Amino acid sequence: MFESRLAETVNAYHIKSTYHPGMDHDRLKALRRHHPGWRLLASPLAPMVVGFLDRAFLAGNERLLPESELVNRLEDVLHGLRELEGDDAYPRPARAYLSEWADDEHGWLRRFYVDGSDEPHFDLTPATEKAIAWLKSLEQPQFVGAESRLLTVFELLRQIVERTETDPQARIEELERRKVELESEIAAIRDGHLDLMDDTRLRERFLQMVETARGLLADFRQVEENFRQLDRQVRERITRFEGGKGEVLSDIFDEHDSIAGSDQGRSFRAFWDFLMSPSRQDELAGLLDRVMALEPIVELKPDRRLRRIHDDWLEAGAQTQRTVARLSEQLRRFLDDRAWLENRRIMDLIQGLEQQALAVRDDPPKREQLKLYLDASSPSIELPMDRPLFSPPIKPRIDQQELAEGDADIDPEALFNQVFVDRERLRAGIRRALAEHEQVRLSELINEHPLELGLAELVGYLAIADEDRHAVIDENNEELVEWIDAEGVSRRARVPLVLFTRAG
C-alpha cells in the first residue's frame, strides 16, 4: 500500500486498486449503527463539524492539537456561525462539543494525553478522515483523468506480467523490445523531434499526484489506529490468560511477527526505507520544485505545502513511530504489574508455609514420617561477574645472542636433581577427597596423602588453591603442616588455612 502509493506519486500516476466485495443488507445496517464515519454524515451538525475538523487538522496536516487551542478555534467558528444564523444556532460551548465528538457514541475525535503534559490533546480518527475525504470527492472535479488512469492500468499489468515471468528468454525478448523503443526515441530527440506533454495531460497527472500524496497522510493515521487496536487486543489477552508469562510473551511476539510479515507490514517497511533515504528525499524535492515551476501548474495555484509534502510524510511517520514506542512502553509496564502480582502470590504461599511450620513447631512430625531429601541446605549462587577476566598469555621475548664457551667448574649433578611437581596428580587427589566430603582442609589432605616432594609439593597445593575459585584461603587463621623429607627429617610449616570445597 505505502510503497505503491509513493511510486505512483513520484511517477504522477494514481489508481484505486482495492477491490471491495458487495455488501449485504445486514452488514450495511451494522455499519450505519456502529461506524463513526456514517454517524458523522447522518448528523445534523455535519456541515459545521466537517468544515471545522477539515480546517483544524487536514488543511495543515496537524497530527495532534491541545484542548485549549482547539477550544479557541472552535469558539471563533461558533461565534461566526451564530452571527450568520442567529444566537440560537449551536448553543453549547466549544468544550462540550469537543467532549461529545470524542466519546464512544460519536468517535469523531480521539482524546488522549501526551508525555510531559497534563492537558488533553485531540486527533482525528481514521473514520472521520475517510468521511471528510468522501465528501470532498462529491465535488465536481476539474476534469476526469481517464487517459492517465488507463495508462496506469497498462503499466501495472505490464509490471505484474514481467515480474512473474519465469522464462529467461521471454524476459530478454521484452527488454530487447523496450531497448529498441528507447533507441528510437533517442534518435528522434537527436533529430530535433521532442514529444512534449500538453497542458491538459500535465494538469491531469499533477492533480492525480496531489490526490495520491495526500492520501498517504491518511494512511499513517490508519496505521496508528491499527497499532492501538493491536495493543488493546494484547492487553485483553493478557488479562484473560491463565498460563505463564512466558506463554503470553510468546503469543505476543508471534502476533507481532505475523503483522510485520503481512502484506501491509512489508509494504510499510519498504515505504519507510524508501522515504528515509537521503538520496530519494533529494530526488523527490528536486522533482517537486521542477514541476511546481511549470507554467500550467502555476496557473492551478496549488497549495504551497506540496513543495514539502515529503516533510509532512516524515512527520506523520515519526508520529506513528512514537505512538508504537509509547504503546510498547505501556505494554511493558502492564507486564511488570502482572509480574508483581505473580510475585505477590508467591510471597503469600511462602507466608502460608511459614505459618504452618509455626503451627507444628511444638509437635513436629516424627523422623520416619519425613521423606524429604535435600542436596544442600541452601542454593548455590554463581554470579557471572565472579568469573575472572581473560588474561592474554605473555609472549616471551628472545634476544639473539652469541653463545660463548664457559670455563667455570660446576658439578653437573645439579642438572639431575630437579624436582617436578605434577599438579594434575594433586588435583586428582583433591577431587577424590571432595567426592566423599563437602569440604576438606589442606592439612587433612596432607595427612591422608603425605608430601613426597616436600616444600615444592606444598607450594603446588597453595598454587592450586589460589587458582580455584571454589577454594577458600583464610590468611587470618593458620594451620600446621608436617611431613618427612627424603632424608628422613621431620619438617613443619605454618601456612594460611586452606579449605577446598565442592563446586556447585
Buried (B, 14 or more C-beta within 10 A) or exposed (E): BBBBBBBBBBBBBBBEEEEEEEEEEEEEEEEEEEBBBBBBBEBEBBEBBBBBBBEBBBEEBBBBBBBEBBBEBBBEBBEEBBEEEEEEEBEEEBBEBBBBBBEEEBBBBBBBEEEEEEEBBBBBBBBBBBBBBEBEEEEEEEEEBEEBBEBBEEBBEEEEEEEEEEEEEEEEEBEEEEEEEEEEEEEEEEEEEEEEEEEEBBBBBBBBBBBBBBBBBBBBBBBBBBBBEBBEEBBEEBEEEEEEEEEBEEBBEEBBEEBEEEEBBEBBBBBBEBBEEEEBBEEBBEBBEEBBEBEBBEEBEBEEEBBEBBEBBBBBBEBBEBBBEBBEEEBEEBBEEBEEEEEEEEEEEEEEEEEEEEEEEEEEEEEEEEEEEEEEEEEEEEEEEEEEEEEEEEEEEEEEEEEEEEEEEEEEEEEEEEEEBEEEEBBEBBEEBBEEEEBBBBBBBBEEBEBEBBBEBBBBBBEBBEEBEBBEBEEEEEBEBEBEEEEEEEEEBEBBBBBBBBEE
